Amino acid sequence: MADLHFELVTPDRQIMSEDVYMVVVPGSEGDSGIMAGHAPYMTTLKNGEIAVYRSAGAQPEKIAVTGGFAEVGDNGLTVLAENVEV
């Protein structure tokens, strides 16, 4: 399967922009696993951790986020977070 382009940004700066295998975002309606080819989707974020899987079977890199929203579109997954703790 092709990689998912993932961007994580805050009002201050871009935190991450790279191709990954899968990202799990803490949506307000529950956690959502996003992979390449996912249908268009948008959700607000609850405070929690984004899990970034760089390859299949890899251990996730966890990034704490506070507020914001996530959008899946033709260009991949974009997360706009109010605050990020790397």
N, C-alpha and C positions, 0 to 999 in steps of 0.2 A: 504494500500500500504506500502511496505517496506520503510525503511529510506534510504536516500542518504548519502553516506560517503563523507564528504567535508573536504578538506585540503586547507588552505590558508598559503602560505609561501612567504618570501622575501629572498633576497640574504643573509641576516643576521640571520634570525631565522624563526621558525615555529610559526605562529600566532594562528592558530586554526586547530584542527583535531578532528572532531566529526561527529556523525550521526544526520542529520537534515531532515526536511520535504521537503524544497525547497530552492533553491538559485537563485536569479536573478543577472546576471552579465552584466556589461555595455560593450558589445562587440562593436567592431568597425563598424559592420554592423547593430547595434541596440541591445537593451536589450534582453536577452534570459533567460527564466525561465527554470531551470533544476531540474527535479525530478528523483527519482529512476526509472530505466528502460529506461532512455533517450538513444537515439541512440548515437554512438560514434560521437564526435564533437570537433572541435578546433576553437578558435577565438583569435585574438589579442584584448586587452582591450583598451578602451578609458579611459581617466581620468573621474572618477565618483564614484558612490557608489555601493557596493555589498549589496544586501538585503538578509539577512539570516532569513528564517522562520523556527523556531525550531519545530513547530507543525502546523497542519492545522488550519487556522483561527487565528493564533497568529499574533501579531504585529511584523514586521520585525526588526531585529537588523541591523543597517546600518553601513557599514565600508567603509571609503573613500580609494580609491586606485588610484595609478598613474602608468600607463603603465603596460606592461606584457602580459600574455596570460592565457587562460583557456582551459582545456582539459577534456572531458568526456570520460571515458573508463570503462573497466570492474571493476576497483577499485573505481569508483565514479567520483567526480568532484575535480580536482586539479587546483587551481589558483596560478600562479607564478607572483607576483606583484613586480614592481620595488620599490614601496614605499607604506606603509600602515599607515593610521592614525586611531588608535583605540580610 
